[in-house]
Amino acid sequence: KFDNVKTVAKRWVARAAHIEVVAHMLYADHRHKDAVKLVEGHTAICKSYSNLRSAYLTSLNSCLTLFMAMCEWDKAQKTAETAFRFCKEQNFVIPIENPWEPNFSELT
């Protein structure tokens, strides 16, 4: 028996949250490269499957928080821009009358 797409996506979102915790533990153990490899690899996997859009967004958030903890502001800015662009493309952004457009250059 196969699981439906929604069930699989929920599982991947939960996995993304777990991966974020493990990545921050690796970072705390001074294994920066391993932490980055872990979150970037998970993000690449989630991006490759169209049914894992919510997991992809969650994994981008994991990358963003890790880069912010590492003070890698260029990577954090790039990840934030990618997440914002993805939300707009997927209509995850709620339309409002006078939308605020973030100025990502303020991060640096």
N, C-alpha and C positions, 0 to 999 in steps of 0.2 A: 504494500500500500504506500502510495506517495503522499507526502504532505502538501497542502496547498501553499501558494506563494506567500500569503500573509503569515503563515506559521513559520516558514523558513526565514522570512525577513525579520520577524521578531527574534528568532534565535540568533541571527547575525547581529542585530542591534545589541542584544545582551552580550554577545561575544566582544563587540567593539568596546563596550563599557569595561569588560574584564581586561581587555588588552591595554586600555588606557591605564588602569591600575598597575598592571605588570610593568608597563613602560616607565611609569613614574618611580616604581621600585628599582628598576634598572638604573635610572638616572640618579637616584639617591645612593646607589652602590657605585657611582662613578663609572658606569658602563654606558656612556652617552651614545656611542655608535650603535650598540645593540638596541637601545631604546628607540632611536630614530629608525633603524632598520625594521623593527617590529611594527611601529605605527604606519610607516610609509608602505610596507609590504601589505599590511591589512587594507589600507586605503586603495592600493592598486587592485587588489582582489575584488573589493566591493564595487569599485568603479567599472570593472569589466563585465559585471552582470547587471543588466537593466532592471531586474526585479529587486535589486538590493539598494534602491535609491535612498531609503531612510538609513540603512546601515552605512552607506557611503557618506552621508551627511554627518552621521555620528562619528565615523572614523576621521573625517576632516576636523571635527571638533577635538578629537583626541590629539591629532597632530598639532592643532593650534595651541592647546593648553600645554603640551610638552615643549613646543618652541618658545612659548612665553616663559615657562619655568626655566628654560635654558638661556634666556635673554638673547635668543636668535631672532631679532626683530625683523630682519629682511624675510626670513622664512615664514614668520608669523604673519606678516603683512601679505605675502603671496598666498598663504593658505586661507586667510580671511577673505581675500578677493575671490579666490576660487569658490569658497563656500557661498559667498553672496551671489556670485554669478550663477552658480548651480541652483540656488533657491529661486532666482528670478526666472531661469530657463524652465524650471519644473513647476512654476506657478505656486511655489511654497510661500511666497511673499503675499501678504494680504494687501490688496490695493486700498490706498487711502487718498484723500483729496490732495493734500500737499505733502507728498512723500519726502522723507529725509533721505538724502543720498549721502552715505558715509564717505568721509574724506580719509582714505586709508593712509595718506601721507602723514596724518597726525600721529600715527602710532610710533613713528621714528623720532 
